[in-house]
């Protein structure tokens, strides 16, 4: 176990587990939706996990996905199984050498109907963690901006966790409003927010590490 893994409440480790779990849950929902369409087959690689008449008029757009298998039942079962495996292994392998294979799980999730957002978040979070845990921390005295971004980490990750249920609740109560803001929320909360969480977590870890080094250095 290296220094990167040994810190208590490592923000990078926490962020990666949360983002990977978040992705797997959304992938699981895709799989359930596809299983509920058992007996149906798609004529193209683009499928919709939720069967709606016009995806463009629904805020969730029918949960679009890519699948190399046209049968919805088979696709859904594979998606659910991959999502469950990810959920189980996320905590078990986060400190393991074998965690570097995690991006492959999300590539499989993408190929078998797990949607587009879950694989994106899963790949960037697991890959970023693997890269950063191998690199040496070399942060000089933290600037005000670095401290500010680092302090925002807990708030950013809280927004992500709260956004998932609230998006469906608001979509159910105010479907027209959710449709109007769907493009903006997709870019800000599904694409940009996960990246900001990882950046803030890495800065927070680096700043804590810098303060520890300063504390341990003997005074001259």
C-alpha positions as CSV (number, residue, x, y, z in Angstrom):
1,X,0.0,0.0,0.0
2,X,1.5,3.3,-1.0
3,X,1.2,6.8,0.6
4,X,-1.6,7.7,-1.8
5,X,-3.8,4.9,-0.4
6,X,-2.8,5.1,3.3
7,X,-4.2,8.5,4.1
8,X,-7.4,8.5,6.2
9,X,-10.4,9.8,4.3
10,X,-8.3,10.3,1.1
11,X,-10.5,12.7,-1.0
12,X,-9.3,11.1,-4.2
13,X,-10.2,7.7,-3.1
14,X,-13.6,8.8,-1.7
15,X,-14.3,10.7,-5.0
16,X,-13.4,7.8,-7.2
17,X,-15.6,5.4,-5.2
18,X,-18.5,7.8,-5.2
19,X,-18.2,8.5,-8.9
20,X,-17.8,4.9,-9.9
21,X,-20.8,3.9,-7.7
22,X,-22.8,6.7,-9.1
23,X,-22.0,5.5,-12.6
24,X,-22.9,1.9,-11.8
25,X,-26.3,2.8,-10.3
26,X,-27.2,4.8,-13.5
27,X,-26.0,1.9,-15.6
28,X,-28.1,-0.5,-13.5
29,X,-31.2,1.7,-14.1
30,X,-30.5,1.5,-17.9
31,X,-30.3,-2.3,-17.6
32,X,-33.6,-2.6,-15.7
33,X,-35.3,-0.4,-18.4
34,X,-34.0,-2.6,-21.1
35,X,-35.1,-5.8,-19.3
36,X,-38.6,-4.4,-19.1
37,X,-38.6,-4.2,-22.9
38,X,-38.0,-8.0,-23.1
39,X,-39.1,-9.3,-26.5
40,X,-38.1,-6.2,-28.4
41,X,-35.2,-5.8,-30.7
42,X,-33.4,-2.8,-32.0
43,X,-32.7,-2.2,-35.7
44,X,-29.6,-0.1,-34.9
45,X,-26.8,0.1,-32.3
46,X,-28.6,3.1,-30.7
47,X,-31.2,2.0,-28.2
48,X,-33.4,3.6,-25.5
49,X,-33.6,2.1,-22.1
50,X,-37.0,3.6,-21.5
51,X,-39.6,3.1,-24.2
52,X,-41.0,6.5,-25.0
53,X,-42.9,7.6,-28.1
54,X,-40.7,10.7,-28.7
55,X,-37.4,10.9,-26.8
56,X,-36.9,14.5,-27.8
57,X,-39.9,15.5,-25.8
58,X,-38.9,13.8,-22.6
59,X,-36.3,15.3,-20.3
60,X,-34.4,12.1,-19.9
61,X,-34.6,11.4,-23.7
62,X,-35.5,7.8,-23.0
63,X,-32.0,7.1,-21.5
64,X,-30.2,6.6,-24.9
65,X,-27.5,3.9,-25.0
66,X,-25.3,2.0,-27.4
67,X,-25.4,-1.8,-27.6
68,X,-23.8,-4.3,-29.9
69,X,-26.6,-6.8,-29.0
70,X,-30.0,-5.9,-30.6
71,X,-32.0,-8.0,-28.1
72,X,-33.2,-5.8,-25.2
73,X,-33.5,-8.6,-22.7
74,X,-30.0,-9.9,-23.2
75,X,-28.6,-6.4,-23.3
76,X,-30.4,-5.5,-20.1
77,X,-29.2,-8.6,-18.2
78,X,-25.6,-8.0,-19.2
79,X,-25.8,-4.3,-18.2
80,X,-27.3,-5.2,-14.8
81,X,-24.6,-7.8,-14.2
82,X,-21.7,-5.5,-15.2
83,X,-23.2,-2.8,-12.9
84,X,-23.5,-5.1,-10.0
85,X,-19.9,-6.3,-10.5
86,X,-18.7,-2.6,-10.5
87,X,-20.7,-1.9,-7.3
88,X,-19.1,-4.8,-5.5
89,X,-15.6,-4.4,-6.7
90,X,-15.4,-0.6,-6.4
91,X,-14.7,-0.7,-2.6
92,X,-12.8,-4.0,-2.7
93,X,-10.3,-3.1,-5.3
94,X,-9.9,0.7,-4.8
95,X,-6.5,0.2,-3.0
96,X,-5.5,-2.8,-5.1
97,X,-3.1,-3.1,-7.9
98,X,-5.9,-4.6,-10.0
99,X,-8.0,-1.4,-9.8
100,X,-6.2,-0.3,-13.0
101,X,-8.5,-2.7,-15.0
102,X,-11.6,-0.8,-13.8
103,X,-11.9,1.4,-17.0
104,X,-12.4,-1.9,-18.9
105,X,-15.6,-2.5,-17.0
106,X,-17.0,0.8,-18.1
107,X,-16.0,0.1,-21.7
108,X,-18.1,-3.1,-21.4
109,X,-20.9,-1.1,-19.8
110,X,-20.9,1.2,-22.8
111,X,-20.9,-1.7,-25.4
112,X,-23.8,-3.4,-23.7
113,X,-26.4,-0.7,-23.1
114,X,-25.2,1.1,-20.0
115,X,-25.7,4.5,-21.5
116,X,-23.2,7.2,-22.4
117,X,-22.9,9.2,-19.1
118,X,-22.1,6.3,-16.8
119,X,-19.2,5.0,-18.9
120,X,-17.9,8.6,-19.4
121,X,-17.9,9.3,-15.6
122,X,-16.6,5.8,-14.8
123,X,-13.7,5.9,-17.2
124,X,-12.4,9.4,-16.4
125,X,-12.7,8.8,-12.6
126,X,-11.0,5.4,-12.5
127,X,-8.4,6.4,-15.0
128,X,-7.6,9.7,-13.2
129,X,-7.2,7.8,-9.9
130,X,-4.9,5.2,-11.4
131,X,-2.7,7.9,-13.0
132,X,-2.6,10.1,-9.9
133,X,-1.8,7.4,-7.5
134,X,1.3,6.5,-9.6
135,X,2.5,10.1,-10.0
136,X,4.5,11.9,-7.3
137,X,2.8,14.7,-5.5
138,X,4.8,17.9,-6.1
139,X,2.8,20.8,-4.8
140,X,4.5,24.0,-3.7
141,X,2.9,26.3,-1.1
142,X,-0.8,26.3,-2.0
143,X,-2.2,29.5,-3.5
144,X,-5.5,31.0,-2.5
145,X,-7.1,29.7,-5.7
146,X,-5.9,26.1,-5.0
147,X,-7.2,26.3,-1.4
148,X,-10.5,27.7,-2.6
149,X,-11.0,24.9,-5.2
150,X,-9.9,22.3,-2.6
151,X,-12.4,23.5,-0.1
152,X,-15.2,23.2,-2.6
153,X,-14.6,19.5,-2.9
154,X,-17.1,18.4,-0.3
155,X,-19.8,20.7,-1.7
156,X,-19.2,19.5,-5.2
157,X,-19.5,15.9,-4.3
158,X,-22.6,16.7,-2.2
159,X,-24.2,18.3,-5.2
160,X,-23.6,15.2,-7.3
161,X,-25.1,12.9,-4.7
162,X,-28.2,15.1,-4.2
163,X,-28.6,15.8,-7.9
164,X,-29.4,12.2,-8.9
165,X,-32.6,11.7,-6.9
166,X,-33.7,15.4,-7.3
167,X,-33.4,15.2,-11.1
168,X,-35.9,12.4,-11.2
169,X,-38.2,14.1,-8.6
170,X,-38.2,17.4,-10.4
171,X,-38.6,15.6,-13.7
172,X,-41.7,13.9,-12.4
173,X,-43.3,17.0,-10.9
174,X,-42.1,19.6,-13.5
175,X,-41.5,17.6,-16.7
176,X,-41.8,20.7,-19.0
177,X,-39.3,22.7,-16.9
178,X,-36.8,19.8,-16.7
179,X,-37.0,19.4,-20.5
180,X,-36.1,23.1,-20.9
181,X,-33.1,22.9,-18.7
182,X,-32.0,19.3,-19.7
183,X,-29.2,20.4,-22.0
184,X,-27.7,22.8,-19.5
185,X,-27.9,20.3,-16.6
186,X,-26.4,17.6,-18.8
187,X,-23.3,19.7,-19.6
188,X,-22.9,21.2,-16.1
189,X,-23.8,18.3,-13.9
190,X,-23.1,15.2,-16.0
191,X,-19.9,16.3,-17.7
192,X,-18.3,19.3,-15.9
193,X,-19.2,18.4,-12.3
194,X,-17.5,15.0,-12.2
195,X,-14.3,16.6,-13.6
196,X,-14.4,19.4,-11.1
197,X,-14.8,16.9,-8.3
198,X,-11.7,15.0,-9.3
199,X,-9.6,18.2,-9.7
200,X,-10.8,19.5,-6.3
201,X,-10.1,16.2,-4.6
202,X,-6.6,16.0,-6.0
203,X,-5.8,19.5,-4.9
204,X,-7.2,18.8,-1.5
205,X,-5.1,15.7,-1.1
206,X,-2.0,17.6,-2.3
207,X,-2.6,20.5,0.1
208,X,-3.0,18.2,3.1
209,X,0.2,16.4,2.0
210,X,2.1,19.7,1.8
211,X,0.9,20.8,5.3
212,X,2.0,17.4,6.7
213,X,5.4,17.8,5.1
214,X,5.8,21.3,6.5
215,X,4.8,20.0,10.0
216,X,7.3,17.2,9.9
217,X,10.2,19.2,8.6
218,X,12.6,20.1,11.4
219,X,12.9,23.8,12.1
220,X,16.3,25.4,11.5
